[in-house]
Amino acid sequence: MGLMGESARRDRYGMTPEDWRHLDALTDEEIMAAALKDSDNPPLTDEQLAQFRRPALSMKVRLKLRMGRESFSAAYGIPMETLRAWERHQAQPSEVELAYLRLIEREPEMAKTQVAVPAS
């Protein structure tokens, strides 16, 4: 098989079925040993892992709809300051706001506001 055929068999992670079989055959200890040998990409520490946060629902919905903050804010009547605070985990949406975000995710056209709302 030529190079063209080989690259066509790669998935979105750049892995071939053979790559996945090789990885699946490794034990956790072998994976950790390989990671520790890679000085350019060491495993994360527990402290580093603790700093990670899941993306806010508002950001996930906005990115799923391929919208910038300003257009999302204007389309759905969510003030920019509120949207930024949610996405930065500086504030949490209320239960009603979470329900609205879920509605936007499921029915984006229906959820758009009919009245112009300032985006500030």
ChimeraX commands (.cxc) that place a marker at each C-alpha (Angstrom):
marker #1 position 0.00,0.00,0.00 radius 0.5
marker #1 position 1.40,3.41,-0.93 radius 0.5
marker #1 position 1.59,6.51,1.23 radius 0.5
marker #1 position -1.74,7.75,-0.04 radius 0.5
marker #1 position -3.51,4.57,1.08 radius 0.5
marker #1 position -1.79,4.60,4.48 radius 0.5
marker #1 position -2.79,8.19,5.25 radius 0.5
marker #1 position -6.36,7.49,4.17 radius 0.5
marker #1 position -6.58,4.83,6.88 radius 0.5
marker #1 position -5.71,7.27,9.65 radius 0.5
marker #1 position -8.45,8.55,11.92 radius 0.5
marker #1 position -8.95,12.06,13.26 radius 0.5
marker #1 position -6.17,11.47,15.79 radius 0.5
marker #1 position -3.71,10.41,13.10 radius 0.5
marker #1 position -3.88,6.80,14.26 radius 0.5
marker #1 position -4.18,3.70,12.10 radius 0.5
marker #1 position -6.03,0.56,13.23 radius 0.5
marker #1 position -2.59,-1.01,13.82 radius 0.5
marker #1 position -1.59,1.96,16.04 radius 0.5
marker #1 position -4.72,1.45,18.15 radius 0.5
marker #1 position -4.09,-2.31,18.46 radius 0.5
marker #1 position -0.53,-1.60,19.64 radius 0.5
marker #1 position -1.75,0.98,22.17 radius 0.5
marker #1 position -4.52,-1.30,23.45 radius 0.5
marker #1 position -1.94,-4.06,24.04 radius 0.5
marker #1 position 0.13,-1.85,26.40 radius 0.5
marker #1 position -0.30,-2.12,30.15 radius 0.5
marker #1 position -0.79,0.98,32.31 radius 0.5
marker #1 position 2.77,0.54,33.56 radius 0.5
marker #1 position 4.17,0.46,30.01 radius 0.5
marker #1 position 2.19,3.58,29.10 radius 0.5
marker #1 position 3.47,5.42,32.20 radius 0.5
marker #1 position 7.07,4.33,31.52 radius 0.5
marker #1 position 6.83,5.61,27.93 radius 0.5
marker #1 position 5.36,8.91,29.12 radius 0.5
marker #1 position 8.11,9.38,31.71 radius 0.5
marker #1 position 10.77,8.85,29.01 radius 0.5
marker #1 position 9.29,11.65,26.87 radius 0.5
marker #1 position 10.94,14.80,28.23 radius 0.5
marker #1 position 8.98,17.01,25.82 radius 0.5
marker #1 position 5.62,15.76,27.05 radius 0.5
marker #1 position 5.74,14.56,30.67 radius 0.5
marker #1 position 2.57,13.28,32.38 radius 0.5
marker #1 position 0.57,15.86,34.30 radius 0.5
marker #1 position 0.85,15.93,38.06 radius 0.5
marker #1 position -2.19,15.58,40.32 radius 0.5
marker #1 position -1.90,19.31,41.11 radius 0.5
marker #1 position -1.96,20.18,37.40 radius 0.5
marker #1 position -4.92,17.91,36.77 radius 0.5
marker #1 position -6.81,19.55,39.66 radius 0.5
marker #1 position -6.57,22.92,37.88 radius 0.5
marker #1 position -8.51,21.72,34.82 radius 0.5
marker #1 position -12.17,22.64,34.48 radius 0.5
marker #1 position -14.75,21.40,32.07 radius 0.5
marker #1 position -15.87,24.02,29.57 radius 0.5
marker #1 position -18.95,25.90,30.71 radius 0.5
marker #1 position -22.24,24.81,29.13 radius 0.5
marker #1 position -22.61,28.28,27.61 radius 0.5
marker #1 position -19.26,27.90,25.83 radius 0.5
marker #1 position -20.03,24.37,24.65 radius 0.5
marker #1 position -23.37,25.48,23.22 radius 0.5
marker #1 position -21.89,28.63,21.64 radius 0.5
marker #1 position -19.04,26.71,20.00 radius 0.5
marker #1 position -21.41,23.96,18.84 radius 0.5
marker #1 position -23.41,26.67,17.07 radius 0.5
marker #1 position -20.16,28.17,15.74 radius 0.5
marker #1 position -20.96,31.58,17.15 radius 0.5
marker #1 position -18.76,34.25,18.67 radius 0.5
marker #1 position -19.61,35.74,22.06 radius 0.5
marker #1 position -21.08,38.92,20.62 radius 0.5
marker #1 position -23.37,37.20,18.12 radius 0.5
marker #1 position -24.46,34.59,20.69 radius 0.5
marker #1 position -25.14,37.31,23.24 radius 0.5
marker #1 position -27.21,39.34,20.78 radius 0.5
marker #1 position -29.09,36.37,19.34 radius 0.5
marker #1 position -30.16,34.96,22.70 radius 0.5
marker #1 position -30.42,38.11,24.84 radius 0.5
marker #1 position -27.66,37.12,27.26 radius 0.5
marker #1 position -25.62,40.11,28.45 radius 0.5
marker #1 position -21.96,39.90,27.43 radius 0.5
marker #1 position -20.78,40.36,31.03 radius 0.5
marker #1 position -22.91,37.41,32.12 radius 0.5
marker #1 position -21.72,35.22,29.25 radius 0.5
marker #1 position -18.07,36.04,29.98 radius 0.5
marker #1 position -18.55,35.32,33.70 radius 0.5
marker #1 position -20.11,31.93,32.94 radius 0.5
marker #1 position -17.36,30.98,30.49 radius 0.5
marker #1 position -14.62,32.02,32.91 radius 0.5
marker #1 position -16.30,30.13,35.78 radius 0.5
marker #1 position -16.65,33.41,37.70 radius 0.5
marker #1 position -20.42,32.89,37.99 radius 0.5
marker #1 position -22.77,29.95,37.63 radius 0.5
marker #1 position -26.01,30.07,35.63 radius 0.5
marker #1 position -29.19,29.69,37.68 radius 0.5
marker #1 position -31.45,26.69,37.08 radius 0.5
marker #1 position -33.61,28.80,34.76 radius 0.5
marker #1 position -30.54,30.00,32.83 radius 0.5
marker #1 position -29.29,26.43,32.53 radius 0.5
marker #1 position -32.68,25.39,31.15 radius 0.5
marker #1 position -32.48,28.24,28.62 radius 0.5
marker #1 position -28.97,27.17,27.55 radius 0.5
marker #1 position -30.21,23.60,27.07 radius 0.5
marker #1 position -33.12,24.92,24.99 radius 0.5
marker #1 position -30.68,26.93,22.87 radius 0.5
marker #1 position -28.60,23.79,22.37 radius 0.5
marker #1 position -31.61,21.71,21.24 radius 0.5
marker #1 position -33.64,24.35,19.39 radius 0.5
marker #1 position -31.32,27.26,18.52 radius 0.5
marker #1 position -33.66,28.95,16.02 radius 0.5
marker #1 position -36.71,28.72,18.25 radius 0.5
marker #1 position -34.77,30.08,21.24 radius 0.5
marker #1 position -33.62,33.27,19.49 radius 0.5
marker #1 position -35.08,36.38,21.03 radius 0.5
marker #1 position -37.65,38.29,19.02 radius 0.5
marker #1 position -36.98,41.61,20.72 radius 0.5
marker #1 position -33.66,43.40,20.39 radius 0.5
marker #1 position -31.84,43.16,23.71 radius 0.5
marker #1 position -28.73,45.22,24.43 radius 0.5
marker #1 position -25.66,42.95,24.38 radius 0.5
marker #1 position -23.80,44.83,27.12 radius 0.5
marker link #1:1,2 radius 0.2
marker link #1:2,3 radius 0.2
marker link #1:3,4 radius 0.2
marker link #1:4,5 radius 0.2
marker link #1:5,6 radius 0.2
marker link #1:6,7 radius 0.2
marker link #1:7,8 radius 0.2
marker link #1:8,9 radius 0.2
marker link #1:9,10 radius 0.2
marker link #1:10,11 radius 0.2
marker link #1:11,12 radius 0.2
marker link #1:12,13 radius 0.2
marker link #1:13,14 radius 0.2
marker link #1:14,15 radius 0.2
marker link #1:15,16 radius 0.2
marker link #1:16,17 radius 0.2
marker link #1:17,18 radius 0.2
marker link #1:18,19 radius 0.2
marker link #1:19,20 radius 0.2
marker link #1:20,21 radius 0.2
marker link #1:21,22 radius 0.2
marker link #1:22,23 radius 0.2
marker link #1:23,24 radius 0.2
marker link #1:24,25 radius 0.2
marker link #1:25,26 radius 0.2
marker link #1:26,27 radius 0.2
marker link #1:27,28 radius 0.2
marker link #1:28,29 radius 0.2
marker link #1:29,30 radius 0.2
marker link #1:30,31 radius 0.2
marker link #1:31,32 radius 0.2
marker link #1:32,33 radius 0.2
marker link #1:33,34 radius 0.2
marker link #1:34,35 radius 0.2
marker link #1:35,36 radius 0.2
marker link #1:36,37 radius 0.2
marker link #1:37,38 radius 0.2
marker link #1:38,39 radius 0.2
marker link #1:39,40 radius 0.2
marker link #1:40,41 radius 0.2
marker link #1:41,42 radius 0.2
marker link #1:42,43 radius 0.2
marker link #1:43,44 radius 0.2
marker link #1:44,45 radius 0.2
marker link #1:45,46 radius 0.2
marker link #1:46,47 radius 0.2
marker link #1:47,48 radius 0.2
marker link #1:48,49 radius 0.2
marker link #1:49,50 radius 0.2
marker link #1:50,51 radius 0.2
marker link #1:51,52 radius 0.2
marker link #1:52,53 radius 0.2
marker link #1:53,54 radius 0.2
marker link #1:54,55 radius 0.2
marker link #1:55,56 radius 0.2
marker link #1:56,57 radius 0.2
marker link #1:57,58 radius 0.2
marker link #1:58,59 radius 0.2
marker link #1:59,60 radius 0.2
marker link #1:60,61 radius 0.2
marker link #1:61,62 radius 0.2
marker link #1:62,63 radius 0.2
marker link #1:63,64 radius 0.2
marker link #1:64,65 radius 0.2
marker link #1:65,66 radius 0.2
marker link #1:66,67 radius 0.2
marker link #1:67,68 radius 0.2
marker link #1:68,69 radius 0.2
marker link #1:69,70 radius 0.2
marker link #1:70,71 radius 0.2
marker link #1:71,72 radius 0.2
marker link #1:72,73 radius 0.2
marker link #1:73,74 radius 0.2
marker link #1:74,75 radius 0.2
marker link #1:75,76 radius 0.2
marker link #1:76,77 radius 0.2
marker link #1:77,78 radius 0.2
marker link #1:78,79 radius 0.2
marker link #1:79,80 radius 0.2
marker link #1:80,81 radius 0.2
marker link #1:81,82 radius 0.2
marker link #1:82,83 radius 0.2
marker link #1:83,84 radius 0.2
marker link #1:84,85 radius 0.2
marker link #1:85,86 radius 0.2
marker link #1:86,87 radius 0.2
marker link #1:87,88 radius 0.2
marker link #1:88,89 radius 0.2
marker link #1:89,90 radius 0.2
marker link #1:90,91 radius 0.2
marker link #1:91,92 radius 0.2
marker link #1:92,93 radius 0.2
marker link #1:93,94 radius 0.2
marker link #1:94,95 radius 0.2
marker link #1:95,96 radius 0.2
marker link #1:96,97 radius 0.2
marker link #1:97,98 radius 0.2
marker link #1:98,99 radius 0.2
marker link #1:99,100 radius 0.2
marker link #1:100,101 radius 0.2
marker link #1:101,102 radius 0.2
marker link #1:102,103 radius 0.2
marker link #1:103,104 radius 0.2
marker link #1:104,105 radius 0.2
marker link #1:105,106 radius 0.2
marker link #1:106,107 radius 0.2
marker link #1:107,108 radius 0.2
marker link #1:108,109 radius 0.2
marker link #1:109,110 radius 0.2
marker link #1:110,111 radius 0.2
marker link #1:111,112 radius 0.2
marker link #1:112,113 radius 0.2
marker link #1:113,114 radius 0.2
marker link #1:114,115 radius 0.2
marker link #1:115,116 radius 0.2
marker link #1:116,117 radius 0.2
marker link #1:117,118 radius 0.2
marker link #1:118,119 radius 0.2
marker link #1:119,120 radius 0.2
view
